[in-house]
């Protein structure tokens, strides 16, 4: 705890002069040095100064220990995807912001704030927090610099700058032999980046590293989401049997893990997999299951309607395809999604022909 800065803060907050605080305890120059953290005062002097400012020294000490515990809790809750707990913990930390600025954890707290904003998808606040951190980077410890680079890479992912994010994570791997408690997250995000850069073999490599770590930690939510990613990358690399095996495991376990919200994504990605293999009838079954379960308030619903309509189109189910593309056009119009509107209009116009189009895969399972 930077006790001198804390004393100065509360003295000025109370509108007291150095003379009013120092009288009978120490000289004004001595107090000035304490406030600027240039001199370590003895415990009795500090006790008397805090007492005059009506600050309980035991409360200050307990607050610092509690702050450290809350920071550890926040990191763990993000790691285990415990959204509600993470939100509650951040609320508690904000109650301590007046104190945190005088502790050794000040930059760690600000870095965790950036991670938290990315975690809850508040990208506007994440950008604002990143600017603050960039301005104070010269004061970071080696560990804090590592966190800054890693969290900056996460912000780059939210911007869609995957190649730049890959550079950041590669540099971390070169300079940090131990990733500590962030190992699983680090490899998961590296896998995600490699997948977006169309490097399925590398995406699989890092995805498997992440999965191994999460299994050792019994981090079941992360296991499910990482498995979802791996299945996509196996399909992307045309290793279909591995992808199908993962999806089979997921379908058996999502209900047990109370992750039923993933079913639409699993069914859709299975449909896309079989569509890639040219097995359109099997693909149709999964696209229909996905569409029946999916909420229609997201772009993923539009992806699903598109792939469902295309599969019906390929199977020469013209009436069904017409209905699906009509629905897609209406949904795209209401959501002001021009690209989907144009796709739907194009295929409604050319419904009698056979046009090739690449299937779209889900992204909803990705988390940051």
C-alpha positions in Angstrom: 0.0 0.0 0.0 1.3 3.5 -0.9 0.4 4.8 2.5 1.9 8.3 1.9 -0.3 8.8 -1.2 -3.3 7.6 0.7 -2.6 10.1 3.5 -2.3 12.9 1.0 -5.5 11.9 -0.8 -7.6 11.9 2.4 -6.0 15.1 3.7 -6.9 17.0 0.6 -10.3 15.4 0.4 -11.0 16.6 4.0 -9.7 20.1 3.1 -6.9 19.9 5.8 -3.5 21.6 5.5 -0.3 19.8 6.2 0.1 21.8 9.3 -3.3 20.7 10.7 -2.4 17.1 10.1 1.2 17.2 11.2 0.9 19.3 14.4 2.0 17.2 17.4 2.9 14.2 15.3 5.8 15.2 13.0 7.2 18.2 11.1 5.6 19.5 8.0 8.7 18.6 5.8 8.6 15.1 7.3 4.9 14.8 6.4 5.6 16.1 2.9 8.2 13.4 2.4 5.8 10.8 3.7 3.0 12.0 1.3 5.4 11.8 -1.7 6.5 8.3 -0.7 10.1 9.6 -0.3 10.4 8.5 3.3 9.3 5.5 5.3 7.8 6.7 8.5 7.7 4.5 11.6 4.5 2.7 12.4 3.6 4.9 15.3 3.8 8.1 13.1 1.7 6.5 10.4 -0.9 5.3 13.0 -1.2 8.8 14.5 -1.5 10.4 11.0 -4.2 8.0 10.0 -6.0 8.5 13.3 -6.1 12.2 12.8 -7.6 11.7 9.3 -10.1 9.3 10.9 -8.8 6.4 8.9 -8.7 2.9 10.5 -5.3 1.4 9.7 -6.7 -2.2 10.1 -9.5 -1.4 7.7 -6.9 -0.2 5.1 -4.9 -3.4 5.5 -8.0 -5.6 5.3 -9.2 -3.7 2.2 -5.9 -4.3 0.4 -6.1 -8.1 1.1 -9.7 -8.1 0.0 -8.8 -6.3 -3.3 -6.1 -8.9 -4.1 -8.6 -11.7 -3.4 -11.3 -10.1 -5.6 -8.8 -9.7 -8.5 -8.0 -13.4 -8.3 -11.7 -14.3 -8.1 -12.4 -12.1 -11.2 -9.7 -13.9 -13.2 -10.9 -17.3 -12.2 -14.6 -16.4 -13.0 -13.7 -15.2 -16.5 -11.6 -18.4 -17.0 -14.6 -20.6 -16.0 -17.1 -18.4 -17.9 -19.0 -17.5 -14.8 -20.6 -14.4 -16.2 -22.9 -13.4 -13.3 -20.2 -13.9 -10.7 -17.7 -11.9 -12.7 -20.2 -9.0 -13.0 -20.8 -9.1 -9.3 -17.1 -9.2 -8.5 -16.4 -6.2 -10.7 -19.1 -4.3 -8.9 -17.3 -5.0 -5.6 -14.0 -4.0 -7.0 -15.4 -0.7 -8.2 -16.5 0.0 -4.7 -12.8 -0.1 -3.7 -11.5 2.1 -6.6 -10.8 4.9 -4.1 -8.4 2.6 -2.3 -7.0 0.6 -5.3 -5.2 3.6 -6.7 -2.9 3.5 -3.7 -2.1 -0.2 -3.8 0.5 -2.2 -5.7 -2.5 -3.7 -7.6 -3.5 -0.5 -9.4 -2.3 -1.5 -12.9 -3.3 -5.1 -12.5 -6.8 -3.9 -11.7 -6.9 -1.6 -14.8 -5.7 -4.5 -17.0 -8.4 -6.8 -15.6 -10.9 -4.1 -16.3 -9.9 -4.4 -20.0 -10.2 -8.2 -19.9 -13.6 -7.8 -18.2 -15.0 -5.4 -20.9 -14.0 -7.8 -23.6 -15.5 -10.7 -21.7 -18.9 -9.0 -21.4 -18.6 -7.7 -25.1 -18.5 -4.1 -24.1 -16.1 -3.2 -26.9 -16.5 0.6 -26.6 -15.4 0.5 -23.0 -12.6 -1.9 -23.9 -11.2 0.6 -26.5 -11.4 3.4 -23.9 -9.7 1.3 -21.3 -6.9 0.3 -23.8 -6.1 3.9 -24.4 -5.7 4.5 -20.7 -3.4 1.5 -20.4 -1.3 2.5 -23.4 -0.6 5.8 -21.7 0.7 4.1 -18.6 2.5 1.1 -20.1 5.9 2.4 -19.1 5.0 1.8 -15.5 4.1 -1.8 -15.9 5.9 -4.8 -14.4 7.1 -7.6 -16.7 3.9 -9.6 -15.9 1.7 -6.6 -16.5 3.4 -6.0 -19.9 2.6 -9.6 -20.8 -1.1 -9.1 -19.8 -1.2 -5.9 -21.7 0.0 -7.6 -24.9 -2.3 -10.5 -24.5 -5.4 -8.4 -23.8 -4.4 -6.0 -26.7 -4.5 -9.1 -28.9 -8.1 -9.8 -27.7 -9.1 -6.2 -28.7 -7.5 -6.8 -32.1 -9.7 -9.9 -32.5 -12.8 -7.8 -31.8 -11.7 -5.5 -34.6 -11.3 -8.4 -37.0 -7.5 -7.8 -37.2 -6.5 -11.5 -36.8 -3.1 -11.2 -38.5 -2.0 -8.5 -36.1 -3.4 -10.4 -33.1 -1.4 -13.4 -34.2 1.8 -11.4 -34.2 1.1 -10.3 -30.6 0.5 -13.8 -29.4 3.5 -15.2 -31.3 5.7 -12.6 -29.5 4.3 -13.6 -26.2 5.2 -17.3 -26.9 8.7 -16.2 -27.8 9.3 -14.2 -24.6 7.1 -16.0 -22.0 8.1 -19.6 -21.2 5.3 -19.9 -18.6 1.7 -18.7 -19.3 0.4 -19.6 -15.9 -3.3 -19.7 -15.2 -4.0 -18.1 -18.6 -2.5 -21.0 -20.6 -5.9 -22.4 -21.6 -7.4 -19.1 -22.6 -4.2 -18.1 -24.5 -4.2 -21.3 -26.6 -7.9 -21.1 -27.2 -7.6 -17.6 -28.6 -4.6 -18.5 -30.7 -6.6 -21.3 -32.1 -9.5 -19.0 -32.9 -7.1 -16.6 -34.7 -5.5 -19.4 -36.7 -8.9 -20.6 -37.7 -9.9 -17.1 -38.9 -6.7 -16.9 -40.9 -7.6 -20.2 -42.7 -4.8 -22.2 -41.1 -6.8 -25.2 -39.8 -3.7 -27.3 -38.9 -2.4 -24.6 -36.6 -6.0 -23.9 -35.3 -6.2 -27.6 -34.4 -2.8 -27.7 -32.8 -3.5 -24.8 -30.4 -7.1 -25.9 -29.9 -5.9 -29.3 -28.7 -3.5 -27.6 -26.3 -6.3 -25.6 -24.8 -8.5 -28.6 -24.5 -5.8 -30.6 -22.7 -5.4 -27.7 -20.2 -9.1 -27.4 -19.6 -9.5 -31.1 -19.0 -6.8 -30.9 -16.4 -8.7 -28.1 -14.7 -12.1 -29.8 -15.0 -13.3 -26.6 -16.7 -16.3 -28.2 -18.3 -17.8 -25.1 -20.0 -14.5 -24.3 -21.6 -14.1 -27.9 -22.7 -17.5 -27.7 -24.5 -16.7 -24.4 -26.3 -13.2 -25.5 -27.2 -14.6 -28.7 -28.6 -17.0 -26.7 -30.7 -14.1 -24.8 -32.1 -12.0 -27.9 -32.8 -14.9 -29.5 -34.7 -15.1 -26.5 -37.0 -11.4 -26.5 -37.6 -11.4 -30.3 -38.4 -14.2 -29.7 -40.9 -12.3 -26.7 -42.3 -9.3 -29.0 -42.8 -11.5 -31.7 -44.3 -10.9 -34.1 -41.4 -14.6 -34.9 -41.3 -14.6 -38.0 -39.1 -12.9 -36.2 -36.3 -15.4 -33.3 -36.5 -18.4 -35.7 -36.5 -17.0 -37.6 -33.5 -16.7 -34.3 -31.5 -20.2 -33.2 -32.5 -21.5 -36.6 -31.3 -19.9 -36.1 -27.9 -21.2 -32.6 -27.7 -24.8 -33.7 -28.4 -24.5 -36.2 -25.6 -23.1 -33.7 -23.1 -24.7 -30.3 -23.7 -27.9 -31.3 -21.9 -25.9 -32.8 -19.0 -23.8 -29.6 -18.8 -27.0 -27.4 -19.1 -25.7 -25.8 -22.3 -28.7 -26.5 -24.5 -28.4 -23.0 -26.0 -25.5 -24.5 -28.1 -27.8 -27.1 -29.8 -28.8 -24.7 -32.7 -25.1 -24.1 -33.4 -24.2 -27.8 -33.3 -27.0 -28.8 -35.6 -26.1 -26.0 -38.0 -22.4 -26.8 -38.1 -23.3 -30.5 -38.7 -25.5 -29.4 -41.5 -22.7 -27.4 -43.0 -20.3 -30.3 -42.6 -22.5 -32.7 -44.5 -23.2 -30.0 -47.1 -19.4 -29.7 -47.6 -19.3 -33.5 -48.2 -22.2 -33.3 -50.7 -24.6 -35.2 -48.4 -27.4 -32.7 -48.9 -30.2 -34.8 -47.5 -28.4 -35.3 -44.2 -27.4 -31.6 -44.2 -31.1 -30.7 -44.6 -32.1 -32.6 -41.5 -29.6 -30.7 -39.3 -30.4 -27.3 -40.9 -34.1 -27.9 -40.2 -33.4 -28.8 -36.6 -31.2 -25.7 -36.2 -33.8 -23.4 -37.6 -36.5 -24.8 -35.4 -34.5 -24.1 -32.2 -32.8 -20.8 -33.0 -34.0 -17.5 -31.8 -34.6 -15.2 -34.8 -33.1 -12.1 -33.3 -29.5 -12.7 -34.4 -27.4 -12.8 -37.6 -26.9 -16.5 -37.0 -30.6 -17.1 -37.7 -30.1 -15.4 -41.1 -27.0 -17.7 -41.8 -29.2 -20.7 -41.0 -32.1 -19.7 -43.2 -29.6 -19.1 -46.0 -28.0 -22.5 -45.7 -31.4 -24.2 -45.3 -32.7 -22.5 -48.4 -29.5 -23.4 -50.4 -29.8 -27.1 -49.3 -33.4 -27.2 -50.4 -32.4 -25.6 -53.6 -29.7 -28.2 -54.3 -32.2 -31.0 -53.5 -34.6 -29.4 -56.0 -37.2 -28.7 -53.3 -38.3 -25.6 -55.1 -41.4 -24.8 -53.1 -39.6 -25.2 -49.7 -36.6 -23.2 -51.0 -38.9 -20.4 -52.2 -40.5 -20.2 -48.7 -37.2 -20.2 -46.9 -35.7 -17.5 -49.1 -38.9 -15.5 -48.8 -38.5 -15.7 -45.0 -34.9 -14.8 -45.3 -35.7 -11.7 -47.3 -38.3 -10.5 -44.8 -36.0 -11.1 -41.9 -33.1 -9.4 -43.6 -35.2 -6.4 -44.5 -36.5 -6.0 -40.9 -32.9 -6.2 -39.6 -31.5 -4.0 -42.4 -29.0 -6.7 -43.5 -28.5 -5.7 -47.1 -26.2 -8.7 -48.1 -28.8 -11.3 -46.9 -31.5 -9.3 -48.7 -29.6 -9.4 -51.9 -28.8 -13.1 -51.6 -32.5 -13.9 -51.0 -33.6 -11.7 -53.9 -31.1 -13.3 -56.2 -32.1 -16.9 -55.5 -35.8 -16.1 -55.5 -35.3 -14.7 -59.0 -33.1 -17.7 -60.1 -34.9 -20.4 -58.1 -35.3 -22.7 -61.1 -31.5 -23.0 -61.6 -28.6 -24.5 -59.8 -26.2 -22.0 -58.4 -23.2 -22.7 -56.3 -22.6 -20.8 -53.1 -20.3 -21.4 -50.1 -22.0 -22.4 -46.9 -21.6 -20.2 -43.9 -20.6 -21.4 -40.5 -21.7 -20.3 -37.1 -19.7 -18.0 -35.0 -21.9 -17.7 -32.0 -20.0 -20.3 -30.0 -16.8 -18.1 -30.0 -16.3 -16.3 -26.8 -13.7 -13.8 -25.7 
